[in-house]
Amino acid sequence: MGSVINMPWLSREIEVVGSTDPTLVGISGTVLDETRRTLSVKTSNGKVTLAKDTIRFKIGGEEIDGTSVSQRPEERIGKRYRRN
């Protein structure tokens, strides 16, 4: 199976582990929608839209830097990424 970064993220659990905005750290929920620059997440407090370029997040046990995935979901799925 491939890396989580190359799979669809809709309906998957996400948790923000780092951000330039400290109020976003700790937000967790289910991914409702993904665009080129944002993720919409359903949390216990309602829907939150997060800018990818300002967050680091965990999805499927893998930590991802949002700046490295700032393209459309259909482009992200077929792209090859370097491991750090």
C-alpha positions in Angstrom: 0.0 0.0 0.0 1.2 3.5 -0.8 2.0 6.4 1.5 -0.9 8.3 3.2 0.1 11.4 1.3 -0.9 9.8 -2.0 -4.3 8.5 -0.9 -7.6 10.4 -0.8 -8.1 12.1 2.6 -11.9 12.5 2.6 -13.5 10.9 5.7 -10.1 10.3 7.3 -9.2 11.5 10.8 -6.8 14.4 11.0 -5.1 16.2 13.9 -3.2 19.5 13.7 0.2 19.1 15.5 1.8 22.4 14.5 0.9 25.7 13.1 1.9 29.3 12.7 -1.3 30.1 14.5 -1.1 28.5 18.0 -4.9 28.4 18.4 -5.1 25.7 15.6 -2.8 23.2 17.3 -4.8 20.3 18.7 -7.8 20.6 16.3 -8.9 17.1 15.3 -11.8 15.7 13.3 -12.8 14.2 10.0 -11.8 15.7 6.6 -15.0 16.8 4.8 -13.4 18.5 1.8 -10.0 19.3 0.3 -9.0 22.1 -2.1 -5.7 23.3 -3.4 -5.0 25.4 -0.4 -7.5 24.3 2.3 -8.8 21.4 4.3 -12.4 21.5 5.7 -12.6 19.5 8.9 -15.7 18.4 10.9 -14.8 18.8 14.6 -16.9 18.3 17.7 -17.5 22.1 17.7 -18.5 22.3 14.0 -16.8 22.8 10.7 -13.3 24.4 10.5 -11.4 25.4 7.4 -7.7 25.1 7.7 -5.1 26.7 5.4 -2.6 23.9 4.3 0.4 26.3 4.2 0.1 27.2 7.9 -0.2 23.7 9.5 1.5 20.4 10.1 -0.9 17.6 10.6 -1.2 13.9 11.3 -3.3 11.7 9.1 -3.3 7.9 9.3 -0.4 8.1 11.8 1.9 10.0 9.3 2.9 13.6 10.0 2.6 15.8 6.9 3.8 19.4 6.4 1.0 21.3 4.7 3.3 23.4 2.5 4.5 20.2 0.7 0.9 19.3 -0.3 -0.4 22.6 -1.7 -1.9 21.3 -4.9 -5.2 19.9 -5.9 -6.1 16.5 -4.4 -6.2 14.8 -7.9 -2.7 16.1 -8.5 -1.4 15.1 -5.1 -2.5 11.5 -5.5 -0.3 10.9 -8.5 2.7 12.8 -7.4 5.9 11.3 -6.0 7.3 12.9 -2.8 10.7 12.7 -1.2 11.0 11.3 2.2 12.7 13.5 4.8 
